Amino acid sequence: MIRAVSFLCLGVFLLASGCASRQARQSVKPIPGVTNASLHILVDHTRRLPRSGTFDWGVCFFQIPSELKVDLAVLDQRLHEALLQELNKKGFTQKKQQPDYLVGYAVAGGDNVNELSLDAAYGADLVMPPLDPSTAIRYQQGVLIVDIVDARKKRLLWRGAITAGIDLNVNEEQKQRRIRAAVAELLRHFPKV
Amino acid sequence: MSFAARPGRAIFLAAFLLLVPLLTGCGLILGTTVVAVGAVGVAGYTVYKAGEGVVNTVVPGDSEKPAEKPAEPETALAKEATQTFPNPKPKPSTAVVYYHNEFRAQLDCGIEQAYATANSTLPRMALVINGHALNGAAGEISAQTVEDVPIVLKMQSAGPRSTMLSIRVGANGDLKYSQLIYNLIKDDLGRPASSSPAAGGQEL
């Protein structure tokens, strides 16, 4: 009887520990200069996600209040540097001519950022998941979205979004570090979730 | 041999039977989440969030923070916008798209006004206008810098008070210069620059 109860306890323990470890893997790592960070990842489960290949830059989307007077060129450069660094680590190399994938990003702030408006910005030549307007995500804080798109079929394969409160009172070096950390945290879940 | 004769085995079987619905329950949950993905209309896609899988809302993922504490509505971004705007409700930010070396953003005016304003703004930037045309709902201005870098502005009517402007600087594009042209046209339209990020400012 003792053995049976032991088996039962062991079974329940294994089940519970399995659930706990799955939960821990999905947590958001701390990012400097960012509060309340959360992740949201969309994955095309109809195909195998790429483990390597070539890429070039896709759509860059900005929706930032003018009062912040953001220099988009500097922001763009920082994001591209951070993305290039992380993607190189994962075995992806940049290639301008006929890349396998397009890597795009969106940066937005305030409470007017809607997933549908982001999708609309991509234009008609990209195949986006057919979202129900009533269930589209409305991002409530600052958001950085990274998209991996099949360059040939123009189909979205992976979308990672990180939403967070952003502290603007940091120096330039800290801003660069923050962007690198946010991109690294997002791409930690690519290609696996 | 009956279970009555081997009570240990009976308890073991009972324990096994207890585990089966538990495991099956997990399977059911898995099945439910797949259904949920279909229900949110993202056909062929699976959605994950930090903390647990397959939902279509975004919640704070930091498990160290109290779960019941809501995400702060006054983020640094939102706070600054509220402080700067005299209106209690700030205008929505204009979306800027930069793709294939082309800058695209909206102007809050009709196409005739946008076309006329752009034609007067470009010479003020020491740009030489080589040609321009307005044909109903579409317009185009070709210009060049003193260094002979070609600049093309295209306009497409998006409504009585809305025009989509695209700017291409040179063959390889120039996001910074495109943003500057856009901001100056917006300023010249005589509206408060409520949505255009100004060039040369701070970065996130």
Interface residues (C-beta under 8 A of the other chain):
Chain A: M1 R3 A4 V5 F7 L8 G11 V12 L15 Q23 Q26 S27 V28 P30 T35 N36 A37 S38 L39 H40 I41 L42 V43 D44 H45 T46 G58 V59 C60 F61 F62 Q63 I64 P65 S66 E67 L68 K69 V70 D71 L72 A73 V74 L75 D76 R78 G104 V107 A108 G109 G110 D111 N112 S117 A121 G123 P129 P130 L131 D132 T135 I137 Y139 Q140 Q141 G142 L156 A161 T163 A164 G165 I166 D167 L168 N169 E172 K175 I179 H189 V193
Chain B: P7 G8 R9 I11 F12 A14 A15 L18 L19 L22 L23 C26 V40 G41 V42 A43 G44 Y45 T46 V47 Y48 K49 A50 G51 E52 G53 N56 T57 V58 V59 P60 G61 D62 S63 K65 A71 E72 P73 T75 A76 L77 A78 E80 A81 T84 F85 P90 P92 S93 T94 A95 V96 V97 Y98 Y99 D174 L175 K176 Q179 A193 S194 S195 S196 P197 A198 A199 G200 G201 Q202 E203 L204
